[in-house]
Amino acid sequence: GMAWSGLLANFAAGVFMIVLRPFKVGDYVIVGGIEGTVLEVGLFVTAINTPDNVRTFVGNNAVFGGTIKNFSANPFRRVEGAAQLAHGVDTEDAKARLLAALAEIPNIAQAPEIYINTFTLAGPVLTVRSFCHTAHYWDVFFAQNKAIATTFGAAGYPVPEQRLTIKNAA
């Protein structure tokens, strides 16, 4: 009895998925808690290849009954990163240098944006946002992180560190 109910639930969810098509073969998704590239959408299960190359089968009831994140559905994605600065670094200089470095990265679709997001004990944190075609997301993500590291290193900026001053009350 219970085994049949699970199979029927997976089958019904499979039918809905085939009709509604929230994703297709080749899309990069998170479904049923599993992240990866869709290999097959069947009536009972969806086959996904995870980033570490493990083929995983997710029951369609788990797929359709939960949140579906489809990273391939839209033509462009935002690539967001953080750039920690040390105290005393001129944020406008850092932003200008970083924008120049980001302009050299291929596949960035529009002008990147850089904002001061927050302040930590180590100094201000910049948020770096760029957009790219979905197919180039990881290339831009890693190139953007490399640009942050190399630009700040070439500028001679000090490494951010938390400062703690201990005073003896005696």
Secondary structure by P-SEA (a helix, b strand, c coil): caaaaaaaaaaaaaaaaaaaccccccccccccccbbbbccccccbbbbbccccccccccaaaaaacbbbbcccccbbbbbbbbbbcccccaaaaaaaaaaaaaaccccccbbbbcccccccccbbbbbbbbccccaaaaaaaaaaaaaaaaaaaaccccbbbbbbbbbcc
